[in-house]
Amino acid sequence: MSENKVAVITAGGSGMGAASARRLAADGFKVAILSSSGKGEALAAELGGIGVTGSNQSNDDLKRLIDLAVSTFGRIDVLVNSAGHGPRAEITAITDEDWHKGMDVYLMNVVRPVRLVAPVMKAQKSGSIVNISTAWAFEPSSMFPTSAVFRAGLAAYTKIFADTYAADNIRINNVLPGWIDSLPGTEERRESVPMKRYGTSEEIAATVAFLASEGAGYITGQNIRVDGGLTRSV
């Protein structure tokens, strides 16, 4: 792989986003990381990249990140969109405000940076976008109502974007993690997984790295489940 490849990671200060940044850096990418906590800047410095402290819910912060990546490295080959945690409540108890927060966390976290990165990738005639979604996008759980609803919407967005930009050699795919070790572990959840264990952030990162690679060059518009068989029958 060319040593000039560049990956931008949003919400990359911890968990699966940080693991993805580490894996892509290990694969030779220069990384640009956005995090609201400041951990992304620290991680980027550790990995020899660049970081911005800001929110993926802010168009201005995202533009700072994208502009910095382009001005520093000259291109963007990969965009990885991770997310924080949105509101949770019984389905009819979720307020209008919390539904809007859920949309910001789980759908607009992709729409905003993709809007900024797509012209860069189109000019290059290449690019890969990978969104970290959820295994419950197609088999929703009442435990994660706003996540399930808006990540189902993300699946539709991804397919429409794939149709629109495939001819420009821009790919977009979603990774759908199940129970991952960045979440608190419970025996009940572990037993619900056919493989009888939690997945690791590094396993999600490996899937992200594959989808970012040339080996996945014919894959776009897909939702890749990484859940130990949890939703195998869906």
N, C-alpha and C positions, 0 to 999 in steps of 0.2 A: 504494500500500500504506500502511496506517496506520503512523505513525511509532512506535506503541506495540508493534509486533510484537517478540517475544523469541525468541531461539534459544539453546539450550544445546548445547554441543559437548564431548563427552568425548574424552580423548586428543587434545586440540586444540593442543598446544604446537608441533608440527612436522608436516611432510609434508602428507598429504591432509587431515588434521583441521585444521591451521592454515590451509591454503588455503581450506577450506570456511568457516572463521570469517571470514576476510578478505572472501570473496565475499558472505556473508550480511550482514556489516556494510555493505559497499558497496551492497547492495540495501535498506538502511534498517533492518535488524534491530538491536536491542540484543542484545549477546552476553554469555553467561556460559560461561567456558571452564574445564575441568578438565585438568590436566596434572601428571604426577609430577615433572617436571624443574624446575618454576617458570617455564618458558617461556610457559605458558598465562596465568599472571598478568600477565607482561610484555606479551604480545600483547593481552590484554583491556584493559589500561590504554591501550595505543596506540590501540585501536579504540573507546575510550570506554565499555567494558563493565566486567564484574567477572570475577574469576578466583579459583580455589581451587587450591592445590597439594595434590595427593592422587592416589590410585590409583582407577582404575575397577574394581579388584578388591576395593575396600573399600566395604561398604554405608554405613559412617559417613561416609566422604569424599564419596560420592555424595549422601547426604542433606544434608550441609553445602552442597553446590553447589545442589541443587534448592531447599532452604529459602532460601538467599541470593537466588537468582533470583526466587523468588516474593515474598519480603519487599521486594526492591529494585524490581522491575518490575511485580509484581502478577499476572503470568500467564506461561505458557510456551506458545508457539505451535509451536515446532519443536525436536525433539531429534535431534542428529546423533551417532551412535556410531561413533567410529573405534577403532583398536586398535594395540597394539604388535606385537611378533614373538614367536611361541611356539616351543616346542622342535621341532627337526628332526633326524631320524635315519632309518636304514633301518627299515622298518615294523615288523619283529619285534624290533628293538633298542630301541624306545621303552619306557621303564619306566612302571609304573603312575603314579608320581609325575609324569612328564612328560605322560602323557595327561591327568591332572587339571589340570596347568598349561595345557595346550592348551585345555581346556574353559573355564578361567578367562579366557584371553586372547581366544578367538575366539567364544564363545557367551555366557558369563555377563557379558561386557562389555556385552551388549545386555539380557539378562534383568534384571539388577539396576537399571539406570536406568529402563528401561521400567516396571518395577513401581512406581517412585516417581512417575513422570511421568503415568502413565495416569489416576490419579484427578484430577489437576489438569486435564488435557485433557478428561476426561469432564464435569467441572463446567462447563467453558467451552463444551462441545458442539463442540469443534474442536481439531485438532492434526495435525501431520505428523511422523512418525518416519522417519529415513533412516539406514540402517546401511551402513557401508562394508565390504563383504565381499571376495570374490575371484572372478576369472574361472574359477578352478579348483574352484568349489563343485560344479559338475555334470560337469566333465571333469577328475577329480582327477589331480594330478601327484605322483610320488614325491618331488619336490623339497620339497613343502610338505604333508607328511602330516597333521599335526594341524590345520593350517588347512583343508585340504580336507574332512576328516571333520566337524569341528565347524561349519564354515560350510554344509555340506549340512544339518546339523541346524538351523542358523539359518534356512535357507530354509523348513523345515517350521514352525518357531516363528512366522515372519513370516506365513505363510498362516493359521495358527490364530488369531493375534492379529488379523489383518485380518478374518477371519470374525466374531470376537467383538465387535470395536469399530467396525465400519463404520457401524452404525446410530447410533453416537454421533458420527459425522463425524470420527473419528480414523483417519488413514491411516498405513500403514507399508509401506515399500519398501526393497529392498536395491540398492545400486550395486555392480557386479562389475568392478573394475578389472583390466586385464591388466598388461603391463609398463609401469610408470610411472616417470617420471624421478626420483622419490624413492628408487628402488632403483639399485644399481650397474649401469651399462650394459655389455652385452657384445654383440659383433657377432652371435654365434649367436642370442641372444634377439631382437635387432632383425630379423634375417633370417627368424625364425619368424613374424613378424607380417605379414599381407598388406599393410598400409600401410607396412611397412618403416621404422617408427620407433617409439620409445617414446611413450606418451601423457604428458601433463603433469598435475601436481597441479591446475593451474587448470582443465583439462578435466573432471577428476573433480568439482571444486568447482562448476563450472557445472551439471553434472548433478544434484548435490545441491541446488543452489539452485532448479533447475526443479522437482524433486520436492517442495521445500518451498513452492512458490509456488501461488497460486490457479489458475494454468494447468494444474496437475496434479491438480486437485480431484477428478477421476474415476478416479484411478490409485491402486490399493492392492493389497497382497499380491504385488507383482511383483518380479522380479529383472532389473535392467537392466544388460546387458553393455556395458562401455565399454572395449573391448580391441583396437580396430583391426582387427576381423575374426578374431581369433585363434581364437575358439570358435564361428564362424559356423555350423558344420554341426551343432552339438549341439542 
